Amino acid sequence: MYVDKNTNKTCTLSEFGNRRQASLEELQYKVGYEGFTPVEPDKIDVWMMGNLLYTILTDLQVWNKKGYEDQVKRIVAGKRPRIPIHILQCNDPA
């Protein structure tokens, strides 16, 4: 993540817009996770691509308003977003 040259504080990308999506590092920074380490911006792009793939697979968004705080806690704790049961139990090879 970028560092503000004037304050020497980490700039989360959410400060540049009004979006709900965030990278893992942004979430760790926001919740004060002790294992937080800044990451290069290109890795945030890979994270966001994962969000897109999740949406394509499940037809859901990782960052729904309902359950947002629970989802943040799960992801910061190293757990993946939930996959709906109907997808987990599907026999379709696709």
Buried (B, 14 or more C-beta within 10 A) or exposed (E): BEEEEEEEEBBBBBEEEEEEBBBBBBBBBBEEBEEBEEBEEEEBEEBBEBBEEBEEEBEBBBBEEEEEEEBBEBBBEEEEBBEEEEEEEEEEEE
